[in-house]
Amino acid sequence: MKLSEIKEILQAELIWGESHLDDEIEFAGGSDLMSDVLALGKPGILLLTGLTNSQSVRTADIIGAKAIVYVRGKKPDEEGVKLAEKKDIPLLSTKFMMYRACGILNRNKIPGVEEFSSEDK
């Protein structure tokens, strides 16, 4: 599914990364614990999180995330936006809670990282 379609179904605001709206997203995962993201994240993941400091962008860069969606209407701080621009990682914000945002993605056939990994084997 294209990032633009994800933006639409999550009723999300694009914070940065308009040139990435045609990027394909194959799977997603959500966590506010960046240690979990580092342990379980895979290259290409759509990361959903409520952690808005630059650490979320650094972690997304390390695991090779395609984009970050901030949940609960949260938005990254200025440092996070600048780092995302530098690392070329699109940022979005949705009003939905993490549970609902992940459920919407799942209902729309975006598998979770663990489902994608097991299908990939």
BABA-221041 format. One record per atom (N, C-alpha, C, O): x, z, y; residue in three letters. Coordinates in steps of 0.05 Angstrom, whole numbers, padded with zeros to 5 digits, always signed. Each point is the difference from the previous one (the first is absolute). Layout:
BEGIN
XZYala;...
# end
This chain:
BEGIN
+00017+00000-00023met;-00017+00000+00023met;+00018+00000+00025met;+00020+00014+00001met;-00028-00029+00018lys;+00016-00002+00025lys;-00003+00027+00016lys;-00020+00013-00001lys;+00041-00007+00016leu;-00001+00024+00017leu;-00023-00002+00020leu;-00012+00021+00006leu;+00006-00044+00003ser;-00023-00003+00019ser;-00026+00008-00013ser;-00017+00011+00013ser;+00014-00017-00039glu;-00025+00008-00014glu;+00000+00030-00004glu;-00022+00013+00002glu;+00045-00001-00007ile;+00001+00029-00003ile;-00007+00013+00027ile;-00014+00020+00001ile;+00025-00031+00020lys;-00007+00010+00027lys;-00030+00000+00004lys;-00011+00019+00011lys;-00002-00040-00020glu;-00029-00002+00004glu;-00015+00020-00017glu;-00018+00014+00010glu;+00024-00013-00036ile;-00015+00018-00017ile;+00004+00030+00006ile;-00017+00017-00005ile;+00041-00011+00016leu;+00005+00028+00008leu;-00008+00006+00029leu;+00004+00021+00010leu;-00015-00042+00003gln;-00007+00003+00028gln;+00023+00011+00016gln;-00003+00017+00017gln;+00027-00028-00023ala;+00024+00010+00012ala;+00008-00014+00025ala;-00007-00023+00005ala;+00022+00038+00011glu;+00012-00011+00024glu;+00029-00008-00006glu;+00014+00015-00013glu;-00006-00038+00021leu;+00028-00009-00003leu;+00016+00013+00023leu;-00006-00005+00023leu;+00026+00020-00030ile;+00017+00013+00020ile;+00024-00018+00006ile;+00007-00004+00023ile;+00004-00007-00044trp;+00023-00019+00003trp;+00002-00018-00024trp;-00006+00009-00023trp;+00013-00034+00027gly;+00006-00018-00022gly;-00019-00023-00004gly;-00006-00007-00022gly;-00004-00004+00044glu;-00020-00021-00002glu;+00010-00024-00017glu;-00015-00013-00013glu;+00041+00008+00014ser;+00011-00023-00015ser;-00001+00005-00030ser;+00005-00019-00016ser;-00012+00043+00007his;-00002+00006-00029his;-00028+00000-00011his;-00004+00006-00023his;-00016-00013+00040leu;-00028+00001-00009leu;-00006-00019-00024leu;-00019+00004-00014leu;+00036-00024+00010asp;-00004-00018-00023asp;+00015+00009-00024asp;-00001-00013-00021asp;+00016+00035+00023asp;+00016+00010-00023asp;-00020+00008-00023asp;-00021+00012+00006asp;+00029-00017-00030glu;-00016+00007-00024glu;+00007+00029-00008glu;+00023+00007-00002glu;-00044+00009-00003ile;+00003+00027-00010ile;-00010+00001-00028ile;-00023-00008-00005ile;+00039+00017-00014glu;-00008+00000-00028glu;-00009+00027-00010glu;-00016+00002-00019glu;+00027+00020+00031phe;-00006+00026-00010phe;+00005+00020+00023phe;+00013-00006+00020phe;-00024+00031-00024ala;+00002+00020+00021ala;+00004+00028-00012ala;-00003+00004-00024ala;+00011+00014+00041gly;+00003+00028-00008gly;-00002+00017+00025gly;+00008-00008+00022gly;-00018+00032-00025gly;-00003+00018+00022gly;+00011+00028-00005gly;-00003+00011-00021gly;+00018-00001+00041ser;+00010+00027-00001ser;+00010+00009+00027ser;+00009-00016+00017ser;-00011+00042-00012asp;+00012+00012+00024asp;+00027+00012-00006asp;+00014+00009+00018asp;-00007-00008-00043leu;+00026+00011-00009leu;+00019-00023-00004leu;-00002-00015-00019leu;+00021+00012+00037met;+00019-00022-00002met;+00018+00002-00024met;+00010-00020-00010met;-00007+00044-00001ser;+00015+00003-00025ser;-00015-00014-00023ser;+00013-00012-00018ser;-00039+00014+00018asp;-00016-00014-00020asp;+00001-00030+00004asp;+00002-00015-00020asp;-00002+00006+00044val;+00002-00028+00006val;+00027-00011-00010val;+00001-00022-00012val;+00020+00037+00017leu;+00027-00008-00009leu;+00001-00001-00031leu;+00013-00018-00011leu;-00026+00037-00002ala;+00000+00001-00029ala;-00017-00021-00013ala;+00007-00011-00021ala;-00030+00005+00033leu;-00020-00017-00013leu;-00004-00027+00013leu;-00012-00018-00012leu;+00021+00014+00036gly;-00004-00025+00015gly;+00016-00022-00012gly;+00021+00004-00012gly;-00031-00028+00015lys;+00012-00025-00010lys;+00002-00020+00022lys;-00017+00000+00019lys;+00036-00018-00020pro;+00002-00021+00020pro;-00026-00016+00001pro;-00011-00007-00021pro;+00001+00002+00045gly;-00024-00016+00004gly;-00025+00017+00003gly;-00022-00011+00006gly;+00024+00037-00008ile;-00023+00018+00002ile;-00012+00000+00028ile;+00014-00003+00020ile;-00040+00007-00018leu;-00013+00006+00025leu;-00002+00031+00000leu;-00014+00012-00017leu;+00028+00001+00035leu;+00001+00029+00002leu;-00022+00011+00018leu;-00002-00008+00023leu;-00014+00026-00034leu;-00020+00014+00016leu;+00010+00029+00004leu;+00008+00013-00020leu;-00008-00004+00044thr;+00010+00027+00006thr;-00012+00011+00026thr;-00010-00015+00016thr;+00011+00041-00014gly;-00008+00013+00025gly;+00024+00011+00015gly;-00003+00012+00021gly;+00027-00017-00032leu;+00025+00009+00012leu;+00008-00020+00022leu;+00006-00023-00007leu;-00007+00031+00032thr;+00003-00019+00022thr;+00027-00001+00013thr;+00004-00015+00019thr;+00015+00031-00028asn;+00026-00001+00013asn;+00017-00022-00012asn;-00009-00014-00018asn;+00032+00009+00029ser;+00017-00022-00008ser;+00009+00002-00029ser;+00009-00020-00012ser;-00011+00044+00000gln;+00008+00003-00029gln;-00017-00018-00018gln;+00010-00010-00020gln;-00035+00006+00027ser;-00017-00017-00017ser;+00010-00029+00001ser;-00001-00014-00020ser;+00010+00005+00043val;+00011-00027+00002val;+00027-00002-00015val;+00005-00019-00014val;+00012+00039+00017arg;+00025+00001-00014arg;-00004-00002-00031arg;+00013-00015-00014arg;-00032+00031+00005thr;-00006+00001-00029thr;-00011-00027-00009thr;+00007-00011-00021thr;-00025-00001+00037ala;-00011-00026-00007ala;+00022-00021-00001ala;-00001-00017-00018ala;+00020+00019+00035asp;+00022-00019+00000asp;+00017+00003-00025asp;+00008-00019-00013asp;-00002+00044+00005ile;+00016+00005-00023ile;-00013-00011-00026ile;+00014-00011-00016ile;-00040+00014+00014ile;-00013-00009-00025ile;-00009-00030+00001ile;-00009-00011-00019ile;+00012-00001+00043gly;-00007-00028+00003gly;-00030-00004+00003gly;-00011-00020-00010gly;-00003+00038+00023ala;-00029-00003+00005ala;-00006-00024+00017ala;+00016-00008+00017ala;-00039-00005-00022lys;-00008-00023+00016lys;-00012+00008+00026lys;+00002-00015+00020lys;-00016+00038-00019ala;-00014+00009+00024ala;-00007+00030-00004ala;+00000+00010-00022ala;-00007+00002+00045ile;-00009+00028+00000ile;-00028+00001+00013ile;-00004-00012+00021ile;-00014+00026-00034val;-00026+00005+00012val;-00002+00031+00004val;+00002+00015-00019val;-00005-00008+00044tyr;-00003+00029+00006tyr;-00030+00006-00002tyr;-00017-00014+00011tyr;+00011+00036-00025val;-00028+00008-00005val;-00009+00021+00020val;+00016+00010+00016val;-00041-00004-00017arg;-00013+00021+00017arg;+00003-00006+00030arg;+00000+00018+00017arg;+00002-00044-00010gly;+00002-00007+00028gly;+00026+00006+00013gly;+00003-00003+00024gly;+00016+00010-00040lys;+00027+00008+00011lys;+00015-00025+00007lys;-00004-00022-00011lys;+00023+00025+00029lys;+00018-00021+00009lys;+00028+00011+00001lys;+00004+00023+00006lys;+00015-00040-00011pro;+00028+00009+00001pro;+00009+00006+00028pro;-00011-00010+00020pro;+00032+00027-00018asp;+00012+00005+00026asp;+00016-00024+00009asp;+00004-00019-00015asp;+00004+00019+00040glu;+00015-00022+00012glu;+00025-00007-00016glu;+00006-00024-00003glu;+00008+00044-00006glu;+00025-00005-00015glu;-00007-00015-00026glu;+00015-00017-00009glu;-00037+00025-00004gly;-00009-00013-00025gly;-00007-00030+00005gly;+00008-00017-00017gly;-00021+00011+00039val;-00007-00027+00006val;+00025-00017+00005val;+00002-00022-00010val;+00016+00033+00025lys;+00025-00014+00006lys;+00016-00006-00026lys;+00011-00021-00003lys;-00010+00041-00014leu;+00014-00003-00025leu;-00014-00021-00018leu;+00014-00016-00013leu;-00040+00016+00013ala;-00015-00020-00016ala;+00006-00028+00010ala;+00003-00019-00015ala;-00002+00016+00041glu;+00007-00026+00012glu;+00028-00009-00009glu;+00004-00022-00008glu;+00014+00041+00009lys;+00028-00006-00008lys;+00002-00007-00030lys;+00014-00018-00007lys;-00029+00032-00009lys;+00000-00004-00029lys;-00020-00021-00009lys;-00001-00007-00024lys;-00015-00004+00043asp;-00019-00021-00006asp;-00022+00009-00020asp;-00006-00014-00019asp;-00005+00038+00024ile;-00020+00011-00018ile;-00026+00003+00017ile;-00001+00015+00019ile;-00020-00030-00027pro;-00025+00002+00015pro;-00013+00027-00003pro;+00002+00014-00020pro;-00016-00005+00042leu;-00013+00026+00001leu;-00029-00004+00007leu;-00007-00016+00018leu;-00010+00030-00032leu;-00029+00000+00005leu;-00010+00029+00000leu;+00013+00018-00010leu;-00037-00015+00022ser;-00012+00027+00000ser;-00030-00004-00007ser;-00014-00016+00012ser;+00004+00033-00031thr;-00028+00000-00007thr;-00012+00028+00005thr;+00014+00020-00002thr;-00039-00020+00009lys;-00014+00025+00004lys;-00006+00015-00026lys;-00006+00024+00000lys;+00007-00038-00022phe;-00007+00012-00026phe;+00020+00021-00009phe;+00024-00002+00006phe;-00035+00021-00021met;+00017+00020-00013met;+00016-00015-00022met;-00008-00022-00008met;+00029+00034-00002met;+00016-00013-00021met;-00016-00007-00024met;+00002-00022-00010met;-00018+00041+00000tyr;-00016-00005-00024tyr;-00018-00024+00003tyr;-00001-00017-00018tyr;-00013+00015+00040arg;-00018-00022+00004arg;+00015-00026+00004arg;-00009-00021-00011arg;+00030+00021+00026ala;+00016-00025+00004ala;+00010-00011-00027ala;-00001-00024-00005ala;+00012+00042-00011cys;+00010-00008-00027cys;-00023-00010-00017cys;+00003-00020-00015cys;-00026+00033+00016gly;-00024-00009-00015gly;-00009-00027+00009gly;-00008-00017-00017gly;+00008+00011+00042ile;-00008-00026+00011ile;+00019-00021-00011ile;-00009-00022-00009ile;+00034+00027+00010leu;+00020-00019-00010leu;-00004-00005-00030leu;+00000-00023-00009leu;-00004+00045-00006asn;-00004-00003-00029asn;-00025-00016-00006asn;+00000-00017-00018asn;-00021+00023+00032arg;-00026-00015-00004arg;+00004-00030+00006arg;-00015-00017-00011arg;+00034+00011+00028asn;+00005-00028+00008asn;+00023-00012-00016asn;+00013-00019+00009asn;-00008+00031-00032lys;+00019-00011-00020lys;+00029+00001+00008lys;+00017-00016-00009lys;-00010+00036+00026ile;+00028+00006+00006ile;+00008+00023-00018ile;-00009+00022+00004ile;+00025-00027-00025pro;+00007+00022-00018pro;+00019+00020+00013pro;+00013-00005+00019pro;-00013+00029-00031gly;+00019+00020+00008gly;+00028-00007-00011gly;+00002-00016-00018gly;+00018+00029+00029val;+00027-00007-00008val;+00004+00005-00030val;+00014-00016-00013val;-00026+00037+00001glu;+00004+00005-00028glu;-00014-00021-00017glu;+00009-00007-00021glu;-00032-00003+00030glu;-00015-00021-00014glu;+00016-00026+00001glu;+00001-00015-00020glu;+00010+00009+00043phe;+00015-00024+00004phe;+00025+00000-00018phe;+00006-00020-00012phe;+00007+00043+00012ser;+00025+00002-00016ser;-00006-00004-00030ser;+00015-00013-00014ser;-00037+00025+00004ser;-00006-00003-00028ser;-00009-00028-00007ser;+00006-00010-00022ser;-00019-00004+00040glu;-00008-00027-00005glu;+00024-00018+00001glu;+00001-00021-00013glu;+00019+00029+00028asp;+00024-00016+00005asp;+00018-00001-00025asp;+00016-00017-00003asp;-00019+00037-00015lys;+00018+00003-00023lys;-00007-00020-00022lys;+00014+00000-00021lys;
# end
